[in-house]
Every structure is written in C-alpha cells, then in structure tokens.
C-alpha cells in the first residue's frame, strides 16, 4: 500500500512537535492494516468515501483508492478537532 500526503497535511505535520508527529504517523501506519485500526468514522456529505481518524485532539481526513492494482491511502488533511471540519 502506498501512502500519499497532500500539501496541507504535510504543512500541519511540519508545525507540530516531534512527539505528536510520531503519534500521528503511528496511527497512519495502522490504517494500512487489514482491517484498519483506530477510531475511524465515515464523513457525511462527501461522495468520495472520505473517513476520519481520531488521534487525540487531532483528526486525519483520508480515503482509500486503487490505481493500476495498487492500493493508495490518500491523507487529505490533518488538523485540530475544532478546525478540521470548517
């Protein structure tokens, strides 16, 4: 499985302390397992099957896609729980 981060997600990670970044990366690695582990919920209002993963006060917005028989985990956005859904 290939993991792809958007610019917004990488920008958020650059601003965080190393301890938080490691915690978020560990949670993202657990998303590659079959079945994915973590506090995952489907986001309503999106037709592309977006989901969110809760990691403490942070939220990770992601979706799974397929491209030429390769499964891709696209990390769309990462942010604080109060700001991510705006």
C-alpha positions in Angstrom: 0.0 0.0 0.0 1.3 3.4 -1.0 0.7 6.4 1.3 0.3 9.9 -0.2 0.1 13.1 1.8 -1.4 16.4 0.5 0.5 19.7 1.0 -2.0 20.7 3.7 -1.3 17.5 5.6 2.5 17.9 5.4 2.2 21.6 6.4 0.4 20.6 9.6 2.9 18.0 10.4 5.8 20.4 10.0 4.3 22.7 12.6 3.8 20.0 15.3 6.3 18.8 18.0 8.1 15.5 17.1 6.1 13.6 19.8 2.8 14.5 18.1 4.2 13.8 14.6 5.3 10.3 15.7 1.9 9.6 17.3 0.1 10.6 14.1 2.5 8.6 11.9 2.0 5.5 14.0 -1.8 5.9 13.6 -1.5 6.3 9.8 0.6 3.1 9.7 -2.3 1.3 11.5 -4.6 2.4 8.7 -2.6 0.1 6.3 -3.5 -3.0 8.2 -6.4 -5.3 7.2 -8.8 -4.3 8.8 -7.6 -0.7 9.6 -7.2 0.0 13.3 -8.2 3.2 15.2 -11.2 5.4 15.9 -12.4 5.6 12.3 -15.7 7.2 11.1 -17.2 7.8 7.7 -17.7 11.6 6.9 -21.1 12.5 5.8 -21.7 14.9 2.9 -18.9 13.6 0.7 -19.5 11.2 -2.2 -15.8 10.0 -2.4 -16.0 7.9 0.8 -13.8 10.1 3.0 -13.2 9.0 6.5 -11.7 10.5 9.6 -9.3 9.0 12.1 -9.2 10.5 15.6 -5.7 10.7 17.2 -6.0 12.6 20.5 -7.1 16.2 19.7 -6.0 15.8 16.0 -8.1 14.5 13.1 -6.9 12.8 10.0 -9.1 13.0 6.9 -8.3 10.2 4.4 -9.6 7.9 1.8 -8.6 4.6 0.1 -8.3 4.4 -3.7 -7.0 2.0 -6.3 -4.6 2.9 -9.1 -3.4 0.2 -11.5 -3.9 -2.6 -9.0 -2.0 -0.6 -6.3 -3.9 0.4 -3.2 -3.4 4.0 -2.2 -4.0 5.7 1.1 -4.5 9.4 0.5 -4.1 11.6 3.5 -6.3 14.6 2.5 -5.9 16.8 5.6 -4.7 16.8 9.2 -5.8 19.3 11.8 -7.1 20.1 15.3 -10.6 18.8 16.0 -12.2 22.2 16.1 -10.6 23.5 12.9 -10.5 20.5 10.6 -14.2 20.4 9.6 -14.5 24.1 8.7 
